[in-house]
Amino acid sequence: GKEVIENLVELVKQQEVQPPQPQYAQVYALLGEQYQKQGYADYAVQAWKRGITLFPNDETLSNKLAAAK
C-alpha cells in the first residue's frame, strides 16, 4: 500500500541521480501499478509517462500507458 509507494518513490529518486540503466524502468512500472491499486489512476499514468520518457523503448511501460487510455 502506501509504504510500498513511498519506498518506490524513494528508489526513483535514487535512480534519477545515476546514469539510466534499462532495469530501472521496472521501478516506474511497479510504482504505477501500486498507484493504480490504491485508486490513483492519474498518478499511475504520470509514473509510467516519466518512465517512458527515460526509457522510450521499454515495452512494459508502453503497454501500461496504452492500456490506461
C-alpha positions as CSV (number, residue, x, y, z in Angstrom):
1,G,0.0,0.0,0.0
2,K,1.2,3.4,1.0
3,E,4.5,2.2,2.4
4,V,5.3,0.4,-0.9
5,I,4.6,3.5,-2.8
6,E,6.9,5.6,-0.5
7,N,9.7,3.0,-1.0
8,L,9.3,3.0,-4.7
9,V,9.3,6.9,-4.9
10,E,12.5,6.9,-2.8
11,L,14.0,4.4,-5.2
12,V,13.1,6.5,-8.2
13,K,14.8,9.5,-6.6
14,Q,18.0,7.5,-6.0
15,Q,17.9,6.1,-9.6
16,E,17.4,9.5,-11.2
17,V,20.7,10.8,-9.9
18,Q,22.6,7.9,-11.5
19,P,23.1,7.1,-15.2
20,P,20.0,5.4,-16.6
21,Q,20.0,1.6,-16.7
22,P,17.4,-0.4,-18.5
23,Q,16.3,-2.3,-15.4
24,Y,15.3,1.0,-13.7
25,A,12.2,1.1,-16.0
26,Q,10.7,-1.7,-13.8
27,V,10.5,0.6,-10.9
28,Y,8.3,3.1,-12.8
29,A,6.1,0.2,-13.9
30,L,5.7,-1.1,-10.4
31,L,5.1,2.4,-9.0
32,G,2.3,3.0,-11.5
33,E,0.8,-0.4,-10.6
34,Q,0.8,0.5,-6.9
35,Y,-0.8,3.9,-7.6
36,Q,-3.4,2.1,-9.7
37,K,-4.2,-0.4,-6.9
38,Q,-4.6,2.5,-4.4
39,G,-7.1,4.2,-6.8
40,Y,-4.7,6.9,-8.0
41,A,-5.0,6.4,-11.8
42,D,-3.7,9.8,-12.6
43,Y,-0.5,9.2,-10.6
44,A,-0.1,5.8,-12.2
45,V,-0.2,7.4,-15.7
46,Q,2.3,10.1,-14.5
47,A,4.7,7.4,-13.2
48,W,4.5,5.5,-16.5
49,K,5.0,8.6,-18.6
50,R,8.0,9.6,-16.6
51,G,9.4,6.1,-17.1
52,I,8.8,6.1,-20.8
53,T,10.5,9.5,-21.1
54,L,13.6,8.0,-19.6
55,F,13.2,4.5,-21.2
56,P,11.4,5.1,-24.5
57,N,12.0,1.5,-25.7
58,D,10.5,-0.2,-22.6
59,E,7.7,-2.5,-23.7
60,T,6.1,-2.9,-20.3
61,L,5.8,0.9,-19.8
62,S,4.4,1.3,-23.4
63,N,1.8,-1.4,-22.7
64,K,0.8,0.1,-19.4
65,L,0.3,3.6,-21.0
66,A,-1.6,2.1,-23.9
67,A,-3.9,0.2,-21.5
68,A,-4.6,3.3,-19.4
69,K,-6.0,5.2,-22.3
